[in-house]
Amino acid sequence: MAASMRLLVRRVIRLSHRNVNVTAAGLPGRSGCCWAPSSCRCFSDAAGDKNTHFGFETVSESEKAKKVYKVFENVAQKYDVMNDAMSLGIHRMWKDMLLHVMHPQPGVRLLDVAGGTGDIAFRFLEYVRSQQERQKRRVARSMQTPSWQDISNNYSTEEEDGPQESTAVVCDINKEMLKVGKQKADSMGISAGLSWVVGDAEELPFDDDQFDIYTIAFGIRNVTHIDQALQEAQRVLKPGGRFMCLEFSKVTNPVLARLYDTYSFQMIPVLGEVIAGDWKSYQYLVESIRKFPDQEEFKGMIEDAGFYCVRYYNLTGGVVALHSGFKL
């Protein structure tokens, strides 16, 4: 109830700042907003609706939200296959690098936003499980010839602390993407510590200070108001929590940049048509990458949202950048 009331107040303030007149029927609770293309923004048809970009096309903000929803609704079933085809499998290495830099320990709580098909959450749970097993082996080796003090300490630690369970929450605005993710989790036998939530990155359905790590992989460029999504990330993280974003960025090598542009515009839409039967969605994908801020500009946006110690790592010559920052 407290979260819903805070959401209502926050939304009323935002709407008043935009000089948008909305009736009471246009102010549903946080859990009811943006679940379907027709309601992606509660003030979608208001007179104050601003223009933004959808790829290279100029559209209203409300129209972009609907179009983006439709893109991912259309490609959900082939999303993972297309990721492998478009990146030649390299996206797996990028996501593994995200987990390597994150280095999560048992007991942490992850929020993966725009994480519909679950790739980051699955990797997170596997990584934490391997860390737990490593810790157990380390303890077992140390206990091979234990002193009485070691035995006493071990029993007291087990009684006081118990097992540390990590959890991953996958939050996505698109129900079709979440559906695919749940099917993958079922087929892989993954259920413990994993939950799925329909939610908007710009208005997350969680209380303040809830998560140790916030991740968003290849999703933030599709958000209409990036600054708003960053503020929400800062809000839901605990003090000391970490923000991590994996996103396509600006290629730093001129030769690689030309090859990348040629491949992107000439091949990726064709692959989208052949594999997913959807040229337009993958044309948007290519164009949206070019409209996204470069590494330094996005770093500044993260800092403006209140994060500290912000830095980034270029992967594959800047095709992708991994940004990281902390809430203090």
Number of C-alpha atoms within 10 A of each C-alpha: 6 8 14 16 12 12 21 16 10 12 18 14 11 12 15 11 9 14 12 17 13 17 8 7 7 14 15 14 14 20 17 15 20 21 18 16 18 14 16 24 21 19 19 22 14 14 12 14 17 12 13 17 17 22 20 14 11 12 17 17 23 23 23 24 22 18 18 21 22 16 17 19 17 17 21 23 17 15 20 14 14 20 14 13 16 18 11 10 13 14 15 15 12 19 17 17 16 23 18 12 12 16 12 19 17 18 14 16 22 26 25 25 30 26 25 29 24 27 19 25 27 18 15 26 22 13 19 21 16 14 16 18 12 12 13 12 12 11 12 12 11 12 13 8 10 12 11 9 8 13 12 11 11 13 10 12 11 10 9 8 8 9 12 11 16 19 21 24 20 29 25 25 26 27 21 19 23 23 16 19 24 21 13 16 18 11 9 10 9 14 10 11 13 18 14 19 18 23 24 24 25 18 19 24 22 17 15 15 16 16 25 21 24 24 25 21 21 16 18 21 19 20 18 22 14 18 17 15 20 21 19 20 32 26 20 22 25 20 15 15 23 24 25 24 22 24 23 26 23 20 22 13 12 10 9 15 16 12 10 14 14 12 14 19 15 12 14 21 24 18 17 22 15 11 16 20 15 17 16 13 21 24 21 18 20 19 17 18 21 16 14 19 16 16 22 13 11 17 18 14 16 26 17 13 18 16 23 17 10 18 17 17 17 18 18 15 16 20 18 21 22 23 22 24 22 24 23 14
